Amino acid sequence: MKKAIYKYLLLLGVLIVSLLSLLGCGKELSQANANVAKTEVSQSTQAPTGTMKVHVLDIGQGDAILLQIGDRFSMIDTGDIEHRPQVVALLKKYGVKELENVILTHPHADHIGGFYAIAKAIPIKHVYDNGIDIDSGTYRTYLKMIETKQIHRETLHKGDLLDLGNGAYFEVYAPWKGEVMADKKVKFIKIITPL
């Protein structure tokens, strides 16, 4: 079972690397000084610079993916509550002193459970989620930590582009702006990037 999960996460990591490499080829944000662009990207003659490393963190149940682009680090999901110490230890092992972005695909405990420990140990500039509020202790802890640490929080919607650095962008395909979503639908809605 663990081997199958590891293979799935490895495949997901490879897809994300390929995807972000394609997204970054020759694109530049048309809105300056914004981390999330609400506008179209335009073609540029300047190619992306540097490399991107994707670390699919082996933390048991849940997802936690670390992206390193140049000297900037971002995360997609933070794992579950039980593996908080392992997630923080792995981030420190990879030299993470600050997280530029934390992208949370949905507010279930196996995706946001590690957020508390990460935010307590490592400064986070921006956190992005899909705007779904659920009634759980883990979710309330997540919101409280954002408030306590004064982390900038935004909801991502279809069409948003998140600047990951050095010409790499994260494009959001769901949820649609204005869509009212309930927890029953949450597991089917994720922030994804195109293939």
C-alpha positions in Angstrom: 0.0 0.0 0.0 2.8 2.4 1.0 4.6 1.6 -2.2 1.6 2.3 -4.3 1.1 5.7 -2.6 4.8 6.5 -3.1 4.5 5.7 -6.8 1.4 7.9 -7.1 3.1 10.8 -5.3 6.2 10.4 -7.4 4.1 10.4 -10.6 2.3 13.5 -9.3 5.6 15.2 -8.7 6.9 14.4 -12.1 3.7 15.7 -13.7 3.9 19.0 -11.7 7.6 19.5 -12.7 6.7 18.9 -16.3 3.7 21.1 -16.1 5.3 24.0 -14.4 8.2 23.8 -16.8 5.8 24.2 -19.7 3.8 26.9 -18.0 6.9 29.0 -17.4 8.2 28.8 -21.0 8.2 32.4 -22.3 5.5 33.8 -20.1 5.5 37.0 -18.1 2.9 38.5 -15.8 1.3 41.6 -17.1 0.5 42.9 -13.7 3.6 44.1 -11.8 4.1 43.5 -8.1 1.3 41.0 -7.7 1.7 37.5 -6.6 -1.6 36.4 -8.0 -2.4 37.8 -11.4 -6.0 38.5 -12.3 -5.0 39.2 -15.9 -3.8 37.4 -19.0 -0.1 36.6 -19.5 1.6 37.9 -22.5 4.4 36.2 -24.6 7.9 37.4 -23.8 11.2 36.9 -25.6 12.9 36.3 -22.2 13.1 32.6 -21.3 12.6 31.4 -17.7 15.8 31.1 -15.7 17.1 28.6 -13.3 15.8 25.2 -12.3 12.9 23.9 -10.4 13.1 21.0 -7.9 10.1 19.1 -6.7 10.2 17.2 -3.5 7.3 14.9 -2.8 7.6 14.6 1.0 7.2 11.1 2.4 4.9 11.9 5.3 2.5 8.9 5.4 -1.2 9.8 4.9 -1.9 13.0 3.0 0.0 15.2 0.6 2.9 17.5 1.0 4.9 18.7 -2.0 7.8 21.2 -1.8 8.7 23.2 -4.8 12.0 25.0 -5.1 12.5 27.5 -7.8 15.8 29.4 -7.5 16.0 30.5 -3.9 12.2 30.6 -3.4 10.2 27.7 -1.8 6.5 27.0 -2.1 4.4 24.1 -0.9 1.3 22.3 -2.2 -0.5 20.9 0.8 1.0 20.3 4.2 0.3 16.7 5.2 -1.7 15.5 8.2 -1.6 16.2 11.9 0.2 13.0 12.9 3.2 13.8 10.7 3.8 17.5 11.7 7.3 16.9 13.1 8.4 15.0 10.0 7.2 17.7 7.6 9.0 20.4 9.6 12.2 18.3 9.8 12.1 17.6 6.0 11.6 21.3 5.2 14.6 22.2 7.4 16.6 19.3 5.7 16.0 21.0 2.4 17.1 24.4 3.7 13.8 26.1 3.8 14.1 29.3 5.8 10.9 30.9 4.5 7.9 29.7 2.4 6.9 32.2 -0.3 3.6 30.3 -1.0 1.6 27.6 0.6 -1.2 26.3 -1.7 -3.9 24.2 0.0 -6.0 22.1 -2.4 -8.8 21.5 0.0 -9.4 21.9 3.8 -9.3 18.3 4.9 -7.0 17.3 7.7 -4.7 15.2 5.5 -3.9 18.3 3.4 -3.9 21.1 6.0 -3.0 19.3 9.1 0.7 20.1 9.0 0.1 23.9 8.5 0.1 24.7 12.2 3.6 23.2 12.8 5.0 24.6 9.6 3.7 28.2 10.3 5.0 27.9 13.9 8.5 26.9 12.7 9.0 28.7 9.3 7.8 32.1 8.2 5.1 32.0 5.4 4.4 35.0 3.2 1.3 33.9 1.4 -1.3 31.1 1.8 -3.8 30.2 -1.0 -6.9 28.0 -0.7 -10.1 27.4 -2.5 -12.3 29.4 -0.1 -14.2 26.5 1.3 -15.0 26.7 5.0 -15.6 23.5 6.9 -16.5 22.9 10.5 -13.4 21.1 11.9 -10.9 21.7 14.6 -8.0 21.4 12.1 -9.6 24.0 9.9 -10.2 26.4 12.8 -6.5 25.9 13.9 -5.5 26.7 10.3 -7.5 30.0 10.3 -6.2 30.9 13.8 -2.6 30.4 12.8 -3.1 32.6 9.7 -4.5 35.3 12.0 -1.8 34.9 14.7 1.1 35.0 12.2 -0.5 37.6 10.0 -0.1 35.6 6.9 -1.6 37.0 3.7 -4.4 34.7 2.6 -6.2 34.6 -0.8 -8.7 32.4 -2.4 -7.7 31.2 -5.8 -10.2 30.8 -8.7 -10.2 29.5 -12.3 -7.9 31.7 -14.4 -5.7 33.0 -11.6 -1.9 32.7 -12.1 0.4 32.4 -9.1 4.0 33.6 -9.7 6.3 30.9 -8.3 9.5 32.8 -9.4 12.0 32.7 -12.3 9.3 32.5 -15.0 7.3 29.6 -13.5 3.6 30.1 -12.8 0.9 28.0 -11.2 -2.4 28.2 -13.2 -5.7 27.5 -11.5 -8.5 25.7 -13.2 -11.0 25.3 -10.4 -13.0 26.4 -8.5 -14.8 29.0 -10.6 -15.3 32.5 -9.2 -18.6 32.8 -7.5 -19.3 29.0 -7.3 -20.8 28.1 -4.0 -19.3 24.9 -2.8 -20.1 22.7 0.1 -17.9 20.2 2.0 -19.6 17.4 0.1 -18.0 18.6 -3.1 -14.6 19.6 -1.7 -12.8 16.3 -2.4 -13.5 16.7 -6.1 -12.3 20.2 -6.4 -8.6 20.9 -6.4 -6.3 23.6 -7.5 -4.6 22.1 -10.5 -2.3 23.0 -13.3 -2.7 22.1 -17.0 -0.9 19.3 -18.8 
